[in-house]
């Protein structure tokens, strides 16, 4: 449990973030994705609901959850199963030919939402 709630809830509460705040959150998201990928884990369902905030402050630590669709991978692996959440899924997923880059797409969608609101 994280006292700050989800990134989705925070987005709803404040509408959109300043560029500085969005950049800081995005940096944390990309660092988490990089850690997962360097550990051989593809999340496959990145969305604001899966990022929890340690507290309600502007400097809260982000924690990634929702690993139910995650999978271990090796460089060059191609996956074909349909996964993810409709608003955040990369275009390669419905084509049934994707790799770890789908997590980068999800991070990009989250950045867009941080800057523009929901």
N, CA, C and O of each residue as an XYZ file, in Angstrom:
472
protein
N       0.847     -1.181      0.000
C       0.000      0.000      0.000
C       0.884      1.233      0.000
O       1.872      1.301      0.731
N       0.528      2.199     -0.816
C       1.277      3.455     -0.893
C       0.331      4.605     -0.575
O      -0.723      4.740     -1.196
N       0.707      5.422      0.381
C      -0.160      6.482      0.896
C      -0.529      7.535     -0.138
O      -1.524      8.240      0.031
N       0.251      7.656     -1.203
C      -0.016      8.682     -2.210
C      -1.027      8.280     -3.264
O      -1.402      9.100     -4.102
N      -1.481      7.023     -3.241
C      -2.423      6.558     -4.251
C      -1.741      6.316     -5.589
O      -0.515      6.234     -5.666
N      -2.536      6.204     -6.631
C      -1.978      5.914     -7.954
C      -1.700      7.200     -8.730
O      -2.260      8.257     -8.441
N      -0.835      7.079     -9.706
C      -0.548      8.205    -10.589
C      -1.818      8.608    -11.342
O      -2.018      9.787    -11.635
N      -2.666      7.644    -11.653
C      -3.940      7.936    -12.308
C      -4.791      8.856    -11.433
O      -5.321      9.860    -11.909
N      -4.916      8.507    -10.156
C      -5.718      9.325     -9.240
C      -5.148     10.736     -9.103
O      -5.894     11.714     -9.048
N      -3.823     10.830     -9.047
C      -3.210     12.153     -8.946
C      -3.485     12.961    -10.219
O      -3.751     14.161    -10.147
N      -3.421     12.310    -11.375
C      -3.709     13.001    -12.634
C      -5.138     13.529    -12.651
O      -5.383     14.650    -13.095
N      -6.065     12.738    -12.176
C      -7.463     13.165    -12.122
C      -7.601     14.370    -11.194
O      -8.318     15.323    -11.503
N      -6.915     14.321    -10.064
C      -7.041     15.382     -9.062
C      -6.461     16.711     -9.533
O      -7.027     17.764     -9.240
N      -5.339     16.682    -10.258
C      -4.700     17.953    -10.622
C      -4.864     18.329    -12.088
O      -4.505     19.439    -12.480
N      -5.391     17.438    -12.895
C      -5.590     17.748    -14.316
C      -4.361     17.460    -15.143
O      -4.295     16.429    -15.813
N      -3.395     18.339    -15.112
C      -2.139     18.087    -15.817
C      -0.984     18.636    -14.993
O      -1.172     19.472    -14.108
N       0.203     18.154    -15.299
C       1.408     18.527    -14.550
C       2.181     19.606    -15.307
O       2.042     19.741    -16.523
N       2.987     20.364    -14.587
C       3.908     21.290    -15.241
C       4.941     20.467    -16.017
O       5.109     19.275    -15.763
N       5.626     21.107    -16.957
C       6.663     20.394    -17.706
C       7.729     19.845    -16.769
O       8.198     18.722    -16.953
N       8.112     20.621    -15.775
C       9.147     20.184    -14.828
C       8.680     18.955    -14.045
O       9.430     17.989    -13.901
N       7.454     18.988    -13.545
C       6.931     17.854    -12.775
C       6.768     16.627    -13.667
O       7.096     15.512    -13.262
N       6.260     16.836    -14.887
C       6.092     15.719    -15.823
C       7.445     15.110    -16.175
O       7.572     13.888    -16.256
N       8.457     15.952    -16.383
C       9.796     15.454    -16.710
C      10.360     14.618    -15.565
O      10.977     13.579    -15.798
N      10.151     15.067    -14.340
C      10.643     14.322    -13.180
C       9.953     12.964    -13.070
O      10.606     11.946    -12.843
N       8.632     12.954    -13.230
C       7.889     11.691    -13.180
C       8.298     10.775    -14.324
O       8.475      9.573    -14.130
N       8.448     11.344    -15.519
C       8.828     10.545    -16.683
C      10.217      9.939    -16.491
O      10.450      8.789    -16.864
N      11.126     10.700    -15.918
C      12.473     10.179    -15.635
C      12.381      8.958    -14.727
O      13.061      7.959    -14.959
N      11.552      9.032    -13.705
C      11.368      7.894    -12.798
C      10.766      6.702    -13.529
O      11.191      5.564    -13.324
N       9.781      6.958    -14.378
C       9.137      5.881    -15.136
C      10.147      5.198    -16.044
O      10.213      3.969    -16.091
N      10.936      5.989    -16.766
C      11.931      5.426    -17.685
C      12.997      4.644    -16.914
O      13.456      3.603    -17.384
N      13.391      5.126    -15.751
C      14.364      4.395    -14.933
C      13.809      3.040    -14.495
O      14.532      2.044    -14.495
N      12.539      2.999    -14.126
C      11.911      1.737    -13.728
C      11.846      0.780    -14.918
O      12.163     -0.402    -14.785
N      11.437      1.287    -16.076
C      11.365      0.448    -17.279
C      12.757     -0.072    -17.633
O      12.914     -1.248    -17.963
N      13.761      0.795    -17.566
C      15.134      0.371    -17.856
C      15.577     -0.733    -16.892
O      16.191     -1.715    -17.309
N      15.266     -0.568    -15.607
C      15.626     -1.595    -14.626
C      14.950     -2.921    -14.971
O      15.594     -3.970    -14.964
N      13.662     -2.870    -15.269
C      12.939     -4.099    -15.633
C      13.577     -4.755    -16.851
O      13.860     -5.953    -16.840
N      13.803     -3.967    -17.903
C      14.364     -4.515    -19.135
C      15.769     -5.065    -18.916
O      16.105     -6.117    -19.460
N      16.589     -4.382    -18.135
C      17.947     -4.881    -17.888
C      17.926     -6.138    -17.011
O      18.912     -6.872    -16.945
N      16.800     -6.378    -16.341
C      16.615     -7.604    -15.559
C      15.906     -8.680    -16.371
O      15.610     -9.757    -15.853
N      15.634     -8.392    -17.644
C      14.981     -9.366    -18.513
C      13.483     -9.463    -18.327
O      12.888    -10.498    -18.628
N      12.859     -8.399    -17.834
C      11.411     -8.401    -17.598
C      10.741     -7.335    -18.459
O      11.127     -6.166    -18.433
N       9.740     -7.752    -19.216
C       8.907     -6.825    -19.979
C       7.566     -6.727    -19.238
O       6.921     -7.746    -18.993
N       7.148     -5.516    -18.883
C       5.928     -5.325    -18.081
C       4.671     -5.622    -18.899
O       3.812     -6.381    -18.450
N       4.553     -5.047    -20.074
C       3.478     -5.258    -21.054
C       2.128     -4.649    -20.683
O       1.138     -4.901    -21.370
N       2.061     -3.855    -19.617
C       0.791     -3.211    -19.272
C       1.036     -1.913    -18.499
O       0.414     -1.668    -17.465
N       1.952     -1.086    -19.013
C       2.234      0.182    -18.337
C       1.056      1.133    -18.488
O       0.550      1.346    -19.590
N       0.628      1.698    -17.373
C      -0.438      2.696    -17.354
C      -0.385      3.405    -16.009
O       0.183      2.870    -15.057
N      -0.959      4.589    -15.913
C      -0.870      5.351    -14.661
C      -1.438      4.613    -13.448
O      -0.989      4.831    -12.323
N      -2.409      3.753    -13.669
C      -3.005      3.000    -12.569
C      -1.999      2.060    -11.911
O      -2.164      1.693    -10.747
N      -0.958      1.668    -12.648
C       0.031      0.731    -12.121
C       1.229      1.412    -11.463
O       2.138      0.736    -10.981
N       1.236      2.734    -11.442
C       2.283      3.456    -10.725
C       1.691      4.033     -9.448
O       0.768      4.846     -9.491
N       2.227      3.607     -8.318
C       1.765      4.097     -7.024
C       2.777      5.088     -6.471
O       3.979      4.973     -6.711
N       2.269      6.061     -5.728
C       3.110      7.100     -5.132
C       3.295      6.814     -3.650
O       2.336      6.498     -2.947
N       4.531      6.926     -3.179
C       4.847      6.589     -1.785
C       4.118      7.482     -0.786
O       3.807      7.048      0.323
N       3.846      8.728     -1.175
C       3.120      9.655     -0.305
C       2.457     10.724     -1.173
O       2.504     10.645     -2.401
N       1.851     11.705     -0.551
C       1.098     12.719     -1.292
C       1.917     13.955     -1.667
O       1.367     14.919     -2.199
N       3.211     13.936     -1.399
C       4.052     15.092     -1.717
C       4.434     15.105     -3.199
O       4.287     14.106     -3.902
N       4.923     16.246     -3.651
C       5.371     16.379     -5.042
C       6.629     15.560     -5.315
O       6.949     15.285     -6.471
N       7.339     15.172     -4.270
C       8.580     14.407     -4.439
C       8.399     12.925     -4.114
O       9.377     12.222     -3.857
N       7.169     12.453     -4.126
C       6.886     11.052     -3.799
C       7.629     10.114     -4.748
O       7.846     10.430     -5.917
N       8.008      8.966     -4.222
C       8.671      7.931     -5.007
C       7.610      7.126     -5.750
O       6.593      6.745     -5.171
N       7.855      6.867     -7.051
C       6.947      6.038     -7.849
C       7.308      4.570     -7.680
O       8.483      4.205     -7.663
N       6.293      3.740     -7.556
C       6.500      2.300     -7.455
C       5.619      1.627     -8.497
O       4.418      1.888     -8.565
N       6.219      0.760     -9.308
C       5.490      0.071    -10.365
C       4.848     -1.199     -9.825
O       5.490     -1.983     -9.126
N       3.572     -1.397    -10.158
C       2.826     -2.596     -9.774
C       2.225     -3.201    -11.043
O       2.579     -2.798    -12.151
N       1.333     -4.148    -10.886
C       0.594     -4.700    -12.017
C       1.429     -5.583    -12.921
O       1.360     -5.455    -14.144
N       2.211     -6.471    -12.346
C       3.084     -7.335    -13.138
C       2.389     -8.610    -13.619
O       3.063     -9.554    -14.032
N       1.064     -8.655    -13.574
C       0.331     -9.858    -13.963
C       0.524    -10.279    -15.409
O       0.432    -11.467    -15.717
N       0.788     -9.340    -16.299
C       1.004     -9.656    -17.715
C       2.480     -9.649    -18.095
O       2.824     -9.856    -19.259
N       3.353     -9.412    -17.120
C       4.781     -9.322    -17.430
C       5.328    -10.690    -17.830
O       4.740    -11.735    -17.550
N       6.482    -10.636    -18.499
C       7.100    -11.864    -18.982
C       8.608    -11.667    -19.019
O       9.100    -10.561    -19.245
N       9.333    -12.759    -18.793
C      10.781    -12.713    -18.958
C      11.102    -12.790    -20.444
O      10.403    -13.463    -21.201
N      12.149    -12.105    -20.857
C      12.531    -12.114    -22.269
C      14.046    -12.067    -22.402
O      14.771    -11.734    -21.464
N      14.497    -12.415    -23.612
C      15.893    -12.230    -24.005
C      15.907    -11.305    -25.204
O      14.933    -11.237    -25.954
N      17.010    -10.592    -25.386
C      17.137     -9.695    -26.540
C      16.806    -10.458    -27.816
O      17.279    -11.574    -28.030
N      15.991     -9.843    -28.651
C      15.615    -10.448    -29.922
C      14.345    -11.269    -29.874
O      13.809    -11.620    -30.926
N      13.839    -11.592    -28.679
C      12.581    -12.339    -28.576
C      11.444    -11.515    -29.164
O      11.380    -10.300    -28.978
N      10.550    -12.191    -29.874
C       9.347    -11.576    -30.436
C       8.146    -12.284    -29.814
O       8.110    -13.510    -29.717
N       7.161    -11.483    -29.394
C       5.971    -12.033    -28.747
C       4.738    -11.794    -29.604
O       4.681    -10.838    -30.377
N       3.747    -12.679    -29.458
C       2.576    -12.626    -30.321
C       1.242    -12.542    -29.573
O       0.214    -12.271    -30.193
N       1.235    -12.766    -28.268
C      -0.040    -12.742    -27.542
C      -0.506    -11.302    -27.326
O       0.299    -10.388    -27.153
N      -1.816    -11.130    -27.341
C      -2.427     -9.811    -27.156
C      -2.458     -9.502    -25.659
O      -3.037    -10.250    -24.871
N      -1.830     -8.397    -25.280
C      -1.758     -7.990    -23.875
C      -1.915     -6.480    -23.781
O      -1.922     -5.781    -24.794
N      -2.042     -5.990    -22.563
C      -2.078     -4.551    -22.333
C      -3.490     -4.026    -22.175
O      -4.468     -4.770    -22.246
N      -3.567     -2.726    -21.960
C      -4.839     -2.031    -21.780
C      -5.076     -1.121    -22.974
O      -4.157     -0.453    -23.448
N      -6.289     -1.098    -23.450
C      -6.634     -0.477    -24.736
C      -6.038      0.905    -24.963
O      -5.495      1.158    -26.039
N      -6.119      1.796    -24.006
C      -5.658      3.168    -24.224
C      -4.141      3.296    -24.270
O      -3.620      4.308    -24.738
N      -3.435      2.293    -23.795
C      -1.985      2.393    -23.642
C      -1.210      1.412    -24.511
O       0.020      1.451    -24.533
N      -1.899      0.542    -25.219
C      -1.234     -0.541    -25.946
C      -0.539     -0.018    -27.208
O      -1.077      0.820    -27.932
N       0.657     -0.530    -27.447
C       1.436     -0.151    -28.628
C       0.818     -0.764    -29.884
O       0.201     -1.827    -29.806
N       0.972     -0.117    -31.034
C       0.378     -0.634    -32.275
C       0.918     -1.997    -32.693
O       0.258     -2.711    -33.448
N       2.099     -2.371    -32.223
C       2.665     -3.673    -32.587
C       1.914     -4.834    -31.944
O       1.928     -5.948    -32.467
N       1.261     -4.580    -30.813
C       0.608     -5.672    -30.080
C      -0.528     -6.293    -30.889
O      -0.543     -7.515    -31.036
N      -1.492     -5.516    -31.427
C      -2.540     -6.149    -32.229
C      -2.014     -6.803    -33.508
O      -2.666     -7.677    -34.080
N      -0.834     -6.375    -33.948
C      -0.205     -7.013    -35.120
C       0.481     -8.319    -34.742
O       0.957     -9.061    -35.601
N       0.524     -8.586    -33.435
C       1.087     -9.824    -32.887
C       2.560    -10.025    -33.244
O       2.990    -11.128    -33.583
N       3.315     -8.937    -33.161
C       4.759     -9.035    -33.374
C       5.425     -7.874    -32.641
O       5.578     -6.782    -33.187
N       5.818     -8.131    -31.393
C       6.362     -7.045    -30.583
C       7.458     -7.550    -29.659
O       7.642     -8.752    -29.467
N       8.172     -6.595    -29.100
C       9.227     -6.871    -28.132
C       9.152     -5.830    -27.016
O       8.112     -5.205    -26.811
N      10.248     -5.652    -26.305
C      10.267     -4.790    -25.120
C       9.898     -3.345    -25.411
O       9.526     -2.614    -24.493
N       9.990     -2.918    -26.657
C       9.689     -1.533    -27.007
C       8.253     -1.132    -26.697
O       7.949      0.058    -26.616
N       7.367     -2.109    -26.522
C       5.986     -1.740    -26.184
C       5.911     -1.044    -24.827
O       5.004     -0.248    -24.585
N       6.859     -1.342    -23.947
C       6.893     -0.644    -22.657
C       7.280      0.821    -22.844
O       6.800      1.686    -22.112
N       8.136      1.102    -23.810
C       8.526      2.484    -24.102
C       7.315      3.246    -24.643
O       7.103      4.405    -24.288
N       6.535      2.610    -25.485
C       5.301      3.228    -25.989
C       4.394      3.599    -24.813
O       3.899      4.723    -24.731
N       4.183      2.644    -23.907
C       3.337      2.905    -22.738
C       3.849      4.073    -21.915
O       3.061      4.896    -21.448
N       5.166      4.155    -21.732
C       5.752      5.286    -20.998
C       5.482      6.594    -21.727
O       5.222      7.616    -21.091
N       5.540      6.572    -23.054
C       5.253      7.772    -23.846
C       3.811      8.224    -23.708
O       3.538      9.421    -23.616
N       2.895      7.280    -23.693
C       1.480      7.618    -23.508
C       1.273      8.247    -22.130
O       0.527      9.216    -21.991
N       1.930      7.699    -21.126
C       1.818      8.262    -19.777
C       2.365      9.685    -19.756
O       1.758     10.563    -19.142
N       3.494      9.934    -20.409
C       4.053     11.287    -20.465
C       3.064     12.250    -21.114
O       2.880     13.368    -20.632
N       2.433     11.830    -22.193
C       1.434     12.667    -22.857
C       0.312     13.032    -21.876
O      -0.104     14.188    -21.799
N      -0.162     12.048    -21.140
C      -1.240     12.282    -20.173
C      -0.782     13.220    -19.061
O      -1.540     14.085    -18.623
N       0.456     13.050    -18.604
C       0.981     13.936    -17.561
C       0.976     15.387    -18.023
O       0.656     16.289    -17.249
N       1.330     15.610    -19.281
C       1.424     16.974    -19.808
C       0.076     17.565    -20.205
O      -0.161     18.760    -20.029
N      -0.800     16.728    -20.740
C      -2.049     17.238    -21.323
C      -3.278     16.976    -20.470
O      -4.325     17.583    -20.697
N      -3.174     16.093    -19.502
C      -4.333     15.732    -18.694
C      -5.073     14.558    -19.302
O      -4.738     14.082    -20.387
N      -6.087     14.100    -18.583
C      -6.861     12.943    -19.046
C      -8.135     13.368    -19.726
O      -8.907     12.522    -20.176
